[in-house]
């Protein structure tokens, strides 16, 4: 799965300026869940909740 996503990102990046390209990404092991407060009832991401739950993974993307 990761290889497929990497190839699609590379394909998209080929059309973008270097500053706009995706350099790193993280795949979650589960779908974001309303019951766990990660998304609203209309499936909008609750950024503060996501950052709190996945802070280590997010910080690793910037190292």
N, C-alpha and C positions, 0 to 999 in steps of 0.2 A: 504494500500500500504506500509506504513512504517513497519508494522509487517512482511510482506513478505520479505522486504529488510533486516530487522534485523535478521530474521531467516536464510537467505542466508549468511549474513556476519558471523553469529555465526558458521554456517557449515564450511565456509572457514577458519575462525579463528582456528577451532579445529585442522587444519592441519599445522598451523604456530607456530613458536616460539613466545612467549609473546611479544618480542620486535617488531615483524613484524605485529602484529595483529591490526586490525582497532578498535579503541576505541570509536570514536565519528564520526558522519557524519551529513550532512545537506542536505535536499532535497529542491531543488529549486522549486518554484511555477510555473515556466515557462521554456520553452525550451530556450537554449542559441540561440541568434539571430545574424545573419550576419549584418542585417540592423542597429542594435544597437551597432555594433563594438565589440561584445563579442567573435565572432569567425571569422576566415578568410573565404574567398570564398571556400576554400577546407575543411572547418569545423575544422580547428585547433584552439584550445582554445587560446585566447589572454589573457594570465595570468595577465598582468598589468591592463587591462580593467576590468577583473573579480574581481581582488582584490580591485580596486577602487570602483566598484559598490556594492560589497558585503563585504566590510571591516568589518562591525559590526558582520555579521554572521561568517566570517572566524575567527575573534578574539575570538568569543564566544566558538569556538571549542577548543581553547587552555587554557581556564579558568577552 
